[in-house]
Amino acid sequence: MIGKVRDMLTFEGLAYACYDYPEMVEDMVETCCQLVEDSLDQLLPHFKFDYASGWEDICFKNGPIVSVPFFRDVVTPRYKRIRKKLDQYGIDIWYTDCDGDVRPILPYLLEGGINCLFPFEVNSCAHPGELLDQYDGQLRIMGGFDKMQLGAGREAIKAYMESLEKYVARGGYIPFCDHRCPPNVNPDDYLYYLDLKEKMFGIQE
């Protein structure tokens, strides 16, 4: 709804436009929503989908590019329209790709019907358990294995993996390394990470 608008206007352009031309930005969001709705109307009656996914890359390490009130008042109502269509066809899981610190807008992502985050950048947000506890039963997460710990050796890898154990057991959380594995990670340690995850959780990457 707003990520592609950012691409068109640029990061700085969107930041200014939300204040200087809010009606224009809302019209662009509405257009994005209508395009998605029209696509769903053509697809959902003919194909069975297990989940929905989206791309809304509007956050960075200091939070969202747009203001929280703008996101709440302009973007979330459009999410609700899409959620309604997904519900009609039994599509429960809807994840969006939004990097960075999503915490300021997370209540409105959930209100709009998005119930899963991917990726989950620990170092610009929080330990995934923090949000899984806060939004227990509402939120799911994919990702969130701290890449800094992945490069810090086997003891750090094991300790971080153990900090995720209860969330994997609870359900609704799949841990893995977001984006790419950093170049400072020892290849043998990465294999250790994969083997340990399979041993603890039965998850292969």
C-alpha positions as CSV (number, residue, x, y, z in Angstrom):
1,M,0.0,0.0,0.0
2,I,2.9,2.4,0.8
3,G,6.1,0.6,0.0
4,K,5.8,1.0,-3.7
5,V,4.8,4.6,-3.2
6,R,8.1,5.0,-1.4
7,D,9.9,3.6,-4.4
8,M,8.2,6.0,-6.7
9,L,8.6,9.1,-4.6
10,T,12.0,8.1,-3.0
11,F,12.5,7.9,0.8
12,E,12.9,11.7,1.2
13,G,10.1,12.4,-1.3
14,L,7.6,10.3,0.6
15,A,8.6,11.9,3.9
16,Y,7.9,15.4,2.5
17,A,4.9,14.4,0.5
18,C,3.0,13.0,3.5
19,Y,3.0,16.6,5.0
20,D,3.0,18.7,1.8
21,Y,0.7,16.6,-0.4
22,P,-1.2,14.2,1.9
23,E,-4.2,13.9,-0.4
24,M,-1.9,12.9,-3.3
25,V,-0.2,10.2,-1.2
26,E,-3.6,8.9,0.0
27,D,-4.7,8.7,-3.6
28,M,-1.6,6.7,-4.5
29,V,-2.3,4.4,-1.6
30,E,-5.9,4.0,-2.7
31,T,-4.7,3.2,-6.2
32,C,-2.4,0.5,-4.9
33,C,-5.3,-1.0,-2.9
34,Q,-7.6,-1.1,-5.9
35,L,-4.9,-2.9,-7.9
36,V,-4.5,-5.5,-5.3
37,E,-8.3,-5.9,-4.9
38,D,-8.8,-6.3,-8.6
39,S,-6.0,-8.9,-8.8
40,L,-7.5,-10.9,-5.9
41,D,-11.0,-10.8,-7.5
42,Q,-9.5,-12.5,-10.5
43,L,-7.4,-15.0,-8.6
44,L,-9.1,-16.1,-5.5
45,P,-12.2,-17.7,-7.1
46,H,-10.0,-19.9,-9.2
47,F,-7.0,-21.0,-7.1
48,K,-6.6,-22.1,-3.5
49,F,-3.9,-20.3,-1.5
50,D,-2.4,-21.3,1.8
51,Y,-1.3,-17.8,2.8
52,A,-0.9,-14.2,1.5
53,S,2.2,-12.2,1.3
54,G,3.1,-8.5,0.8
55,W,5.9,-6.1,0.6
56,E,5.8,-2.9,2.7
57,D,9.4,-1.9,3.2
58,I,8.9,1.4,5.0
59,C,10.8,1.0,8.3
60,F,14.4,1.5,9.1
61,K,16.4,1.4,12.4
62,N,14.6,4.4,13.8
63,G,11.1,3.4,12.9
64,P,8.7,4.0,10.0
65,I,9.3,6.6,7.3
66,V,5.7,7.8,7.5
67,S,4.1,9.1,10.7
68,V,2.2,6.6,12.8
69,P,-1.1,8.7,12.5
70,F,-0.7,8.7,8.7
71,F,-0.1,4.9,8.6
72,R,-3.1,4.3,11.0
73,D,-5.5,6.6,9.1
74,V,-4.5,6.0,5.5
75,V,-2.8,2.6,5.2
76,T,-4.6,0.5,7.7
77,P,-8.1,1.0,6.3
78,R,-6.9,-0.3,3.0
79,Y,-5.4,-3.4,4.7
80,K,-8.8,-4.1,6.2
81,R,-10.4,-4.2,2.7
82,I,-7.8,-6.7,1.6
83,R,-8.2,-8.8,4.8
84,K,-11.9,-9.0,4.1
85,K,-11.3,-10.6,0.7
86,L,-8.8,-13.0,2.1
87,D,-11.2,-14.1,4.9
88,Q,-13.8,-14.9,2.3
89,Y,-11.5,-17.5,0.9
90,G,-10.2,-18.9,4.2
91,I,-6.7,-17.4,3.9
92,D,-5.7,-16.9,7.5
93,I,-2.0,-16.2,7.4
94,W,-0.9,-12.9,5.8
95,Y,2.7,-11.8,6.2
96,T,4.4,-8.7,5.0
97,D,8.0,-7.9,4.3
98,C,8.9,-4.8,6.3
99,D,12.5,-4.4,7.5
100,G,13.6,-2.2,10.4
101,D,11.8,-1.3,13.6
102,V,8.2,-2.1,12.9
103,R,7.1,-1.6,16.6
104,P,5.5,1.8,16.2
105,I,3.2,0.6,13.4
106,L,2.8,-3.0,14.5
107,P,-0.6,-2.5,16.3
108,Y,-2.0,-1.1,13.0
109,L,-0.5,-3.9,10.9
110,L,-2.3,-6.3,13.2
111,E,-5.5,-4.2,13.2
112,G,-5.4,-4.2,9.4
113,G,-5.2,-8.0,9.3
114,I,-1.5,-8.7,8.7
115,N,-0.5,-11.3,11.3
116,C,3.0,-12.3,10.4
117,L,6.3,-10.5,10.0
118,F,9.1,-11.5,7.6
119,P,12.0,-10.6,7.8
120,F,12.6,-9.7,11.5
121,E,15.7,-7.6,11.9
122,V,16.7,-8.1,15.5
123,N,19.4,-5.3,15.6
124,S,17.0,-2.6,14.4
125,C,14.0,-3.9,16.4
126,A,14.1,-6.3,19.3
127,H,14.5,-10.0,20.2
128,P,11.5,-11.7,18.5
129,G,10.4,-13.1,21.8
130,E,9.6,-9.5,23.0
131,L,6.9,-9.0,20.4
132,L,5.7,-12.6,20.5
133,D,5.1,-12.2,24.2
134,Q,3.5,-8.8,23.8
135,Y,1.2,-10.0,21.0
136,D,0.8,-13.6,22.1
137,G,-1.8,-15.3,19.9
138,Q,-2.0,-12.4,17.4
139,L,1.5,-12.3,15.9
140,R,3.7,-14.7,14.0
141,I,7.3,-14.2,13.0
142,M,9.7,-15.7,10.4
143,G,13.4,-14.9,10.8
144,G,14.9,-13.1,13.7
145,F,18.1,-15.1,14.3
146,D,20.5,-12.4,15.3
147,K,23.3,-12.3,12.7
148,M,25.7,-10.7,15.1
149,Q,25.5,-13.8,17.3
150,L,25.9,-16.0,14.2
151,G,29.3,-14.4,13.7
152,A,30.3,-14.5,17.3
153,G,31.1,-18.2,17.6
154,R,29.4,-21.4,18.6
155,E,28.7,-20.5,22.3
156,A,26.9,-17.3,21.2
157,I,25.0,-19.3,18.5
158,K,23.9,-21.9,21.0
159,A,22.9,-19.3,23.6
160,Y,20.8,-17.4,21.2
161,M,19.2,-20.5,19.8
162,E,18.2,-21.5,23.3
163,S,16.6,-18.1,23.8
164,L,14.3,-18.9,20.9
165,E,13.4,-22.4,22.1
166,K,10.2,-21.7,23.9
167,Y,8.8,-19.5,21.1
168,V,9.4,-22.3,18.5
169,A,7.7,-24.7,20.9
170,R,4.7,-22.4,21.3
171,G,4.2,-22.2,17.6
172,G,3.9,-19.3,15.2
173,Y,7.6,-18.7,15.0
174,I,10.2,-20.0,12.5
175,P,13.8,-18.8,13.2
176,F,16.3,-18.2,10.5
177,C,18.9,-15.7,9.4
178,D,17.3,-12.7,7.7
179,H,18.5,-11.7,4.3
180,R,22.0,-13.1,3.7
181,C,24.5,-14.7,6.0
182,P,27.2,-12.1,6.8
183,P,30.7,-12.6,5.4
184,N,32.3,-12.7,8.9
185,V,30.5,-16.0,9.8
186,N,32.9,-18.9,9.8
187,P,31.5,-21.6,7.3
188,D,31.9,-24.3,9.9
189,D,30.0,-22.2,12.5
190,Y,27.2,-21.8,10.0
191,L,27.0,-25.5,9.5
192,Y,27.0,-25.9,13.3
193,Y,24.1,-23.4,13.4
194,L,22.1,-25.4,10.8
195,D,22.8,-28.7,12.6
196,L,21.9,-27.3,16.0
197,K,18.6,-25.9,14.7
198,E,17.7,-29.2,13.1
199,K,18.6,-31.0,16.4
200,M,16.6,-28.6,18.6
201,F,13.7,-27.8,16.4
202,G,13.7,-30.2,13.4
203,I,13.9,-27.2,11.1
204,Q,16.1,-27.3,8.1
205,E,17.2,-24.1,6.2
